[in-house]
Amino acid sequence: MALNDPPKALESRVDFRGAECGPGESEREEEELENLESDVKKMAQKILEYRATLPDQLKHTFATILSAQRPIFPGFVSVSEPGPSGKANPDNESEGTTPMEEEQKASEKVHLLKEKISSNMSAMPTVLKRVKECISKIDELDSYSGIIHPAFKRKRPS
C-alpha cells in the first residue's frame, strides 16, 4: 500500500488509528462520542419542544400587545367579555340595546371624529397665513422708533 493511497473503507481508518492509540484513549474517544450523541439528542428534543410551544407563545404575546394598544371607547362594552356576575354583559340587558346598535353608535362617533380632524386639517393653511401676518405686524411694531409706553415693552434678558 502506497502512502498516498486513501484507505478503502472507514473501518480500516478507525482500526488503523486504534492501532496507533493506546487502549485507554480509544475508550475515552468512545465516551466522548457517546456524550456528544446524547447532547445532540437533548438538543433535538429541545428544538422539538420549542417548535411545539413557540408559535402559541408568540400568538399569545402578539394578541396581548394588540389588546393593550386597542383604544377603549367609553360606553362601549364588548359582548364577549363576561361581567362581574359571570353573565355575558349584564348591563346590556337592562339598557335594551343590542350589540349591533352599540357598534353602530361607536362607528358613527369614529366617523364624526374623522370628519372633524379633516376639517381642521383643511383649515390649517388659513390659520398659518393669519399667524404669519400677525408675526409680521409685530415685527413692524418692534422696528417702529416711536415712543412706546413702558407697560407694552418686553423685558430684555440681560
KAWO-V619790 format. One record per backbone hydrogen bond with DSSP energy under -1.0 kcal/mol. CO is the residue of the C=O (numbers start at 1). NH is the residue of the N-H. If there is no record, write none. Layout:
{{CO | NH} {CO | NH}}
This chain:
{{9 | 13} {10 | 14} {11 | 15} {12 | 16} {13 | 17} {14 | 18} {15 | 19} {16 | 20} {17 | 21} {22 | 26} {23 | 27} {24 | 28} {25 | 29} {26 | 30} {27 | 31} {28 | 32} {29 | 33} {30 | 34} {31 | 35} {32 | 36} {33 | 37} {34 | 38} {35 | 39} {36 | 40} {37 | 41} {38 | 42} {39 | 43} {40 | 44} {41 | 45} {42 | 46} {43 | 47} {44 | 48} {45 | 49} {46 | 50} {47 | 51} {48 | 52} {49 | 53} {50 | 54} {53 | 57} {54 | 58} {55 | 59} {56 | 60} {57 | 61} {58 | 62} {59 | 63} {60 | 64} {61 | 65} {62 | 66} {63 | 67} {64 | 68} {65 | 69} {73 | 76} {83 | 86} {87 | 83} {87 | 89} {91 | 95} {92 | 96} {98 | 102} {99 | 103} {100 | 104} {101 | 105} {102 | 106} {103 | 107} {104 | 108} {105 | 109} {106 | 110} {107 | 111} {108 | 112} {109 | 113} {110 | 114} {111 | 115} {112 | 116} {113 | 117} {114 | 118} {115 | 119} {116 | 120} {117 | 121} {118 | 122} {119 | 123} {123 | 127} {124 | 128} {125 | 129} {126 | 130} {127 | 131} {128 | 132} {129 | 133} {130 | 134} {131 | 135} {132 | 136} {133 | 137} {134 | 138} {135 | 139} {136 | 140} {137 | 141} {138 | 142} {139 | 143} {149 | 152}}
